[in-house]
Amino acid sequence: MPYFGHLVRFLNGSLSGSVPRPGEISLAHQGVLFLDELPEFDRRVLEALREPLESGRIHISRAARQADFPAQFQLIAAMNPCPCGFLGATNGKCRCTPDQVARYRGKLSGPLLDRIDLQIEVPSLPAEALQQAADGESSATVRARVAVARERQQERQGKPNARLAGKEIDRFCPPDAAGAALLKQALSRLNLSARAYHRVLRVARSIADLAGSAAIASQHIAEAVQYRRFAKD
């Protein structure tokens, strides 16, 4: 589909007429927007996500009409590690050159990645691992822990951590001395932006809440920083 069609579908939801209509990002309000094969989307379409990811709203101007739609969604995206999808696999199938991998990952801009809090690499599993029974926690167990953490956030600040901004982060997400020192070191080594700094603190606050910790310690900061180490090249 041409770029214009992609963009209108995301923002307006319709190509006909001059009346703006909610698209996928507004229809996903208070829910999840899942984008598979993220780098295959036109880069300009992906950049259009930056405003609603930051503000939770999308402003549309078409012809003589304007509209403002809510867009507080959770973005979940998936992508391959390289164009062929086999980079890092033990079978050695990948034949992508470093330049091809860099161009593929370069389709995602720094400002867009800055707005994605958790960036996790999922390695391929050998056949024997797939045939083994899962040994992790049940969904019910995880759900109960998340519910307790969310209740703790509501009691502390009246909203979930994801909705904290600016001075609220400074008030509710201060790390302890060791955590602050580790975060300062990470900012320097990883060249994190001011936006990334605040998002690391919000994620660390959530990790501490899930662990039942009132304070944000160095281990919570370390885990949050690890979620922001996506390599574009």
C-alpha positions as CSV (number, residue, x, y, z in Angstrom):
1,M,0.0,0.0,0.0
2,P,1.4,3.5,-0.8
3,Y,2.7,5.6,2.1
4,F,-0.4,7.9,2.0
5,G,-2.7,5.0,2.4
6,H,-0.7,3.6,5.4
7,L,-0.6,7.0,7.1
8,V,-4.3,7.7,6.7
9,R,-5.1,4.2,7.9
10,F,-3.1,4.8,11.1
11,L,-4.4,8.3,11.7
12,N,-7.8,8.7,10.1
13,G,-8.9,5.2,9.3
14,S,-10.5,6.3,6.0
15,L,-9.4,7.7,2.6
16,S,-12.8,9.0,1.6
17,G,-14.3,12.4,2.4
18,S,-12.7,15.2,4.4
19,V,-14.0,14.2,7.9
20,P,-11.2,12.8,10.0
21,R,-12.0,9.4,11.5
22,P,-10.2,7.4,14.3
23,G,-7.6,5.0,12.9
24,E,-5.8,2.1,14.6
25,I,-3.9,4.1,17.1
26,S,-7.2,5.6,18.5
27,L,-9.1,2.4,18.2
28,A,-6.3,0.9,20.4
29,H,-7.0,3.5,23.1
30,Q,-6.6,1.9,26.6
31,G,-5.5,-1.3,24.8
32,V,-2.6,-2.7,22.8
33,L,-1.4,-1.8,19.3
34,F,0.7,-4.7,18.0
35,L,2.9,-4.1,14.9
36,D,4.6,-7.1,13.5
37,E,7.7,-6.9,11.2
38,L,8.2,-3.3,12.4
39,P,11.0,-2.2,10.0
40,E,8.8,-3.2,7.0
41,F,6.5,-0.2,7.7
42,D,7.3,3.0,5.9
43,R,9.6,5.0,8.1
44,R,7.3,8.1,7.8
45,V,4.4,6.0,9.1
46,L,6.5,4.9,12.1
47,E,7.5,8.5,12.8
48,A,3.8,9.4,12.9
49,L,3.6,7.3,16.1
50,R,6.0,9.5,18.0
51,E,3.4,12.2,19.0
52,P,0.7,9.9,20.4
53,L,3.3,7.8,22.2
54,E,4.5,10.9,24.0
55,S,1.2,12.8,24.5
56,G,-1.5,10.0,24.4
57,R,-3.4,12.0,21.8
58,I,-3.4,12.4,18.0
59,H,-4.2,15.7,16.2
60,I,-5.6,15.4,12.7
61,S,-5.9,18.1,10.1
62,R,-7.6,17.4,6.8
63,A,-8.8,20.0,4.4
64,A,-10.8,22.6,6.5
65,R,-11.4,20.2,9.4
66,Q,-9.4,19.4,12.5
67,A,-9.9,16.7,15.1
68,D,-8.2,15.5,18.3
69,F,-8.5,11.8,19.2
70,P,-7.4,10.0,22.4
71,A,-4.5,7.5,21.8
72,Q,-3.3,6.1,25.0
73,F,-2.2,2.7,23.8
74,Q,0.5,0.2,24.7
75,L,2.7,-0.3,21.7
76,I,4.1,-3.8,21.2
77,A,6.2,-4.4,18.2
78,A,8.3,-7.3,16.8
79,M,11.0,-7.5,14.3
80,N,13.7,-9.9,13.0
81,P,17.3,-9.4,13.9
82,C,18.2,-9.0,10.2
83,P,16.5,-9.0,6.7
84,C,16.6,-12.9,6.5
85,G,15.7,-13.4,10.1
86,F,18.6,-15.8,11.0
87,L,21.2,-13.5,12.5
88,G,22.6,-15.1,15.6
89,A,21.1,-18.5,14.9
90,T,23.2,-21.6,15.6
91,N,22.4,-23.1,12.2
92,G,24.5,-20.5,10.4
93,K,21.8,-19.8,7.8
94,C,22.3,-16.0,7.9
95,R,24.1,-14.6,4.9
96,C,23.3,-10.9,5.6
97,T,26.2,-8.5,5.4
98,P,26.9,-6.0,8.3
99,D,25.7,-3.2,5.9
100,Q,22.5,-5.0,5.2
101,V,21.8,-5.5,8.9
102,A,22.7,-1.8,9.6
103,R,20.3,-0.6,6.9
104,Y,17.5,-2.9,8.2
105,R,17.8,-1.7,11.8
106,G,18.4,1.9,10.7
107,K,14.8,2.0,9.5
108,L,13.9,2.6,13.2
109,S,14.9,6.1,14.2
110,G,16.5,7.0,17.5
111,P,13.6,9.2,18.6
112,L,11.2,6.4,18.0
113,L,13.3,3.9,19.9
114,D,13.6,6.4,22.7
115,R,9.8,6.0,23.2
116,I,10.0,2.2,23.5
117,D,10.8,1.4,27.1
118,L,11.5,-2.3,26.8
119,Q,13.7,-3.6,24.0
120,I,14.3,-7.3,24.4
121,E,16.2,-9.7,22.1
122,V,14.6,-13.1,22.0
123,P,17.1,-15.7,20.7
124,S,16.0,-18.7,18.7
125,L,15.6,-22.0,20.6
126,P,17.0,-25.4,19.7
127,A,14.5,-28.1,18.9
128,E,15.1,-30.0,22.1
129,A,14.2,-26.9,24.1
130,L,10.9,-26.5,22.2
131,Q,10.0,-30.1,23.1
132,Q,10.6,-29.6,26.8
133,A,7.8,-28.6,29.2
134,A,7.7,-24.9,30.2
135,D,9.2,-24.4,33.6
136,G,8.3,-20.7,34.1
137,E,5.6,-19.2,36.3
138,S,2.0,-19.5,35.3
139,S,0.1,-16.6,33.9
140,A,-2.2,-16.5,36.9
141,T,0.8,-16.1,39.2
142,V,2.3,-13.3,37.1
143,R,-1.1,-11.6,36.9
144,A,-1.5,-11.6,40.6
145,R,1.9,-10.0,41.1
146,V,1.2,-7.4,38.5
147,A,-2.2,-6.6,40.1
148,V,-0.5,-6.0,43.5
149,A,2.1,-3.8,41.9
150,R,-0.5,-1.7,40.1
151,E,-2.5,-1.3,43.3
152,R,0.7,-0.1,45.0
153,Q,1.2,2.5,42.3
154,Q,-2.4,3.8,42.6
155,E,-2.1,4.2,46.3
156,R,1.2,6.0,46.0
157,Q,0.5,8.4,43.2
158,G,-3.0,7.9,41.9
159,K,-2.0,6.6,38.5
160,P,0.2,3.9,36.9
161,N,3.9,4.5,36.5
162,A,3.5,4.7,32.7
163,R,1.5,8.0,33.2
164,L,4.1,9.7,35.3
165,A,5.8,12.7,33.7
166,G,8.3,15.4,34.5
167,K,8.2,16.5,38.1
168,E,6.1,13.4,39.0
169,I,9.0,11.2,38.0
170,D,11.4,13.3,40.2
171,R,9.0,12.9,43.1
172,F,8.0,9.3,42.9
173,C,11.0,7.6,41.2
174,P,14.2,8.8,43.0
175,P,16.8,6.0,43.2
176,D,18.9,5.3,46.2
177,A,22.5,6.5,46.2
178,A,23.9,3.4,44.5
179,G,21.1,3.4,41.9
180,A,21.7,7.1,41.1
181,A,25.5,6.4,40.7
182,L,24.8,3.5,38.4
183,L,22.3,5.5,36.3
184,K,24.8,8.4,35.9
185,Q,27.4,5.9,34.7
186,A,24.9,4.4,32.2
187,L,23.9,7.8,30.9
188,S,27.5,8.5,30.1
189,R,28.4,5.1,28.6
190,L,25.3,4.5,26.6
191,N,24.7,8.2,25.6
192,L,21.1,8.1,26.8
193,S,18.9,11.0,26.1
194,A,16.9,13.0,28.7
195,R,13.8,11.2,27.6
196,A,15.5,7.8,28.0
197,Y,16.7,8.9,31.5
198,H,13.1,9.5,32.7
199,R,11.9,6.3,31.0
200,V,14.6,4.3,32.7
201,L,13.5,5.7,36.1
202,R,9.8,4.8,35.4
203,V,10.7,1.3,34.4
204,A,12.9,0.9,37.4
205,R,10.1,2.1,39.6
206,S,7.8,-0.6,38.1
207,I,10.5,-3.3,38.6
208,A,10.8,-2.2,42.2
209,D,7.1,-2.4,42.6
210,L,6.9,-5.9,41.2
211,A,9.6,-6.9,43.7
212,G,7.7,-5.3,46.6
213,S,10.5,-2.8,47.2
214,A,9.7,0.7,48.4
215,A,13.0,2.0,47.2
216,I,14.6,2.0,43.7
217,A,17.9,0.2,44.2
218,S,20.8,-0.3,41.9
219,Q,19.6,-3.8,40.8
220,H,16.3,-2.2,39.6
221,I,18.2,0.5,37.7
222,A,20.5,-2.1,36.2
223,E,17.6,-4.2,34.9
224,A,15.8,-1.2,33.5
225,V,19.0,0.0,31.6
226,Q,19.4,-3.5,30.1
227,Y,16.1,-3.1,28.4
228,R,17.4,-0.1,26.5
229,R,20.4,-1.6,24.8
230,F,19.0,-2.3,21.3
231,A,21.8,-2.1,18.8
232,K,20.9,-0.4,15.5
233,D,24.2,-1.3,13.9
